[in-house]
């Protein structure tokens, strides 16, 4: 019984090997036929044919090794005296485009350049070097450029801004640099990734550069900017989007307040904070703040002062449609996106430079936000109704 099982397994392996060889042979024959056809068009005549319309002459052949999804094959590539080699497989190409796309997708999904060798060996029987993976993933540069060039042709009433941090080599030293991310909710209620930049730090200059790019691409109609309390970001918004209100992220404010609370009281204070910002109106939220200040807040004066200082900026969402409050009072949507980015870059460690960091962060963000176009995030009819009522008043 065991012998028959071993025989069956051996037979299956031989069949698989024979099929792989057959497929590789078919790919080689097809590519060589295409190469020969292209060379005929380049020369303008068949071999030994003397025509006045001849444009070139054959100049022998050479072998080129090409890695495909079925494994490695050797092609006989013809060439001409003047034009050189045909471009069916691409000049200097050592891999097919589908293989490059496979490596790029695996890289974006979390496979490191080190592990890519094991993956390619398992799938194609031959490993690829880390430098080959790096060259293949440069296709991500096109995605970065496409995002940076895309026009913002619809008004964006809600603009979300936040930063995350990563390690990248800069001037021969690994530094902690910032990845600035901006996305918005347009007039149709759909979320849209607007821009990403990687700079030396989160500062007014870096935020101004990103917002300036967005404005040049057509950013308009911003009513509310949802962001953390960062002085550089606030100054950049005030200068480039002077008419927009700036909603301080409620979640970040609550975290800042809780850092000034003893551990034994944090659960109680956190419950009170949620109670304040879940109020049905701005006036009710102020009343609940006063009640907190005269009660539990007296035991934590530093936390109370922090809450009072940030309260006005954190309750601007009450001026907008009630249906939107939960989603416009914090940057939680960006926090989830940052979590995906962090998960992916954990396998990278330190990037070799900031440009490679920008490529991967942009690719991950585009991958995770692709579903946004299929789902409406907010019903903007309530927003339009509110705007109409304000104009009439």
ChimeraX attribute file (.defattr): number of C-alpha atoms within 10 A of each C-alpha:
attribute: neighborCount
match mode: 1-to-1
recipient: residues
	/A:1	6
	/A:2	7
	/A:3	8
	/A:4	9
	/A:5	10
	/A:6	11
	/A:7	12
	/A:8	12
	/A:9	12
	/A:10	12
	/A:11	12
	/A:12	12
	/A:13	12
	/A:14	12
	/A:15	12
	/A:16	12
	/A:17	12
	/A:18	12
	/A:19	13
	/A:20	15
	/A:21	15
	/A:22	13
	/A:23	14
	/A:24	19
	/A:25	14
	/A:26	12
	/A:27	16
	/A:28	18
	/A:29	14
	/A:30	11
	/A:31	17
	/A:32	18
	/A:33	12
	/A:34	16
	/A:35	21
	/A:36	17
	/A:37	13
	/A:38	17
	/A:39	26
	/A:40	20
	/A:41	14
	/A:42	21
	/A:43	20
	/A:44	17
	/A:45	19
	/A:46	14
	/A:47	10
	/A:48	8
	/A:49	9
	/A:50	9
	/A:51	10
	/A:52	8
	/A:53	9
	/A:54	15
	/A:55	14
	/A:56	18
	/A:57	20
	/A:58	21
	/A:59	14
	/A:60	11
	/A:61	13
	/A:62	12
	/A:63	10
	/A:64	14
	/A:65	14
	/A:66	17
	/A:67	21
	/A:68	18
	/A:69	17
	/A:70	17
	/A:71	17
	/A:72	17
	/A:73	15
	/A:74	14
	/A:75	18
	/A:76	17
	/A:77	19
	/A:78	19
	/A:79	21
	/A:80	18
	/A:81	12
	/A:82	13
	/A:83	15
	/A:84	15
	/A:85	22
	/A:86	21
	/A:87	13
	/A:88	15
	/A:89	18
	/A:90	12
	/A:91	10
	/A:92	9
	/A:93	14
	/A:94	15
	/A:95	19
	/A:96	14
	/A:97	16
	/A:98	11
	/A:99	17
	/A:100	20
	/A:101	15
	/A:102	14
	/A:103	23
	/A:104	22
	/A:105	17
	/A:106	17
	/A:107	23
	/A:108	22
	/A:109	14
	/A:110	16
	/A:111	17
	/A:112	19
	/A:113	21
	/A:114	14
	/A:115	15
	/A:116	20
	/A:117	17
	/A:118	15
	/A:119	17
	/A:120	19
	/A:121	13
	/A:122	11
	/A:123	12
	/A:124	18
	/A:125	14
	/A:126	14
	/A:127	16
	/A:128	20
	/A:129	13
	/A:130	15
	/A:131	10
	/A:132	16
	/A:133	19
	/A:134	15
	/A:135	12
	/A:136	19
	/A:137	23
	/A:138	15
	/A:139	14
	/A:140	20
	/A:141	16
	/A:142	12
	/A:143	16
	/A:144	21
	/A:145	12
	/A:146	11
	/A:147	15
	/A:148	17
	/A:149	14
	/A:150	13
	/A:151	15
	/A:152	17
	/A:153	11
	/A:154	14
	/A:155	17
	/A:156	25
	/A:157	20
	/A:158	21
	/A:159	26
	/A:160	25
	/A:161	19
	/A:162	21
	/A:163	20
	/A:164	18
	/A:165	18
	/A:166	21
	/A:167	20
	/A:168	25
	/A:169	16
	/A:170	15
	/A:171	8
	/A:172	9
	/A:173	11
	/A:174	15
	/A:175	18
	/A:176	15
	/A:177	20
	/A:178	21
	/A:179	23
	/A:180	21
	/A:181	24
	/A:182	21
	/A:183	20
	/A:184	24
	/A:185	24
	/A:186	24
	/A:187	19
	/A:188	15
	/A:189	20
	/A:190	18
	/A:191	24
	/A:192	19
	/A:193	18
	/A:194	24
	/A:195	22
	/A:196	21
	/A:197	23
	/A:198	26
	/A:199	21
	/A:200	15
	/A:201	17
	/A:202	21
	/A:203	18
	/A:204	16
	/A:205	15
	/A:206	21
	/A:207	27
	/A:208	20
	/A:209	15
	/A:210	21
	/A:211	23
	/A:212	16
	/A:213	16
	/A:214	20
	/A:215	15
	/A:216	12
	/A:217	16
	/A:218	15
	/A:219	22
	/A:220	17
	/A:221	17
	/A:222	19
	/A:223	16
	/A:224	22
	/A:225	23
	/A:226	25
	/A:227	26
	/A:228	23
	/A:229	17
	/A:230	13
	/A:231	12
	/A:232	16
	/A:233	22
	/A:234	19
	/A:235	17
	/A:236	21
	/A:237	21
	/A:238	15
	/A:239	12
	/A:240	14
	/A:241	21
	/A:242	12
	/A:243	13
	/A:244	17
	/A:245	18
	/A:246	24
	/A:247	24
	/A:248	27
	/A:249	23
	/A:250	26
	/A:251	18
	/A:252	17
	/A:253	21
	/A:254	20
	/A:255	11
	/A:256	15
	/A:257	23
	/A:258	23
	/A:259	12
	/A:260	16
	/A:261	20
	/A:262	13
	/A:263	10
	/A:264	8
	/A:265	13
	/A:266	15
	/A:267	13
	/A:268	11
	/A:269	21
	/A:270	16
	/A:271	10
	/A:272	18
	/A:273	22
	/A:274	13
	/A:275	14
	/A:276	22
	/A:277	24
	/A:278	15
	/A:279	15
	/A:280	11
	/A:281	16
	/A:282	18
	/A:283	11
	/A:284	14
	/A:285	20
	/A:286	18
	/A:287	14
	/A:288	19
	/A:289	22
	/A:290	14
	/A:291	14
	/A:292	18
	/A:293	19
	/A:294	11
	/A:295	11
	/A:296	15
	/A:297	20
	/A:298	12
	/A:299	14
	/A:300	18
	/A:301	14
	/A:302	16
	/A:303	22
	/A:304	20
	/A:305	15
	/A:306	16
	/A:307	21
	/A:308	17
	/A:309	12
	/A:310	18
	/A:311	19
	/A:312	13
	/A:313	17
	/A:314	27
	/A:315	20
	/A:316	19
	/A:317	25
	/A:318	19
	/A:319	11
	/A:320	16
	/A:321	18
	/A:322	13
	/A:323	13
	/A:324	17
	/A:325	16
	/A:326	12
	/A:327	14
	/A:328	28
	/A:329	22
	/A:330	23
	/A:331	22
	/A:332	18
	/A:333	13
	/A:334	19
	/A:335	14
	/A:336	12
	/A:337	17
	/A:338	21
	/A:339	11
	/A:340	15
	/A:341	22
	/A:342	16
	/A:343	13
	/A:344	20
	/A:345	20
	/A:346	12
	/A:347	13
	/A:348	19
	/A:349	12
	/A:350	17
	/A:351	19
	/A:352	16
	/A:353	17
	/A:354	22
	/A:355	16
	/A:356	18
	/A:357	23
	/A:358	21
	/A:359	23
	/A:360	25
	/A:361	26
	/A:362	27
	/A:363	23
	/A:364	23
	/A:365	19
	/A:366	17
	/A:367	13
	/A:368	14
	/A:369	15
	/A:370	11
	/A:371	10
	/A:372	14
	/A:373	12
	/A:374	9
	/A:375	10
	/A:376	14
	/A:377	16
	/A:378	19
	/A:379	15
	/A:380	20
	/A:381	13
	/A:382	15
	/A:383	18
	/A:384	13
	/A:385	12
	/A:386	15
	/A:387	14
	/A:388	11
	/A:389	9
	/A:390	9
	/A:391	8
	/A:392	7
	/A:393	6
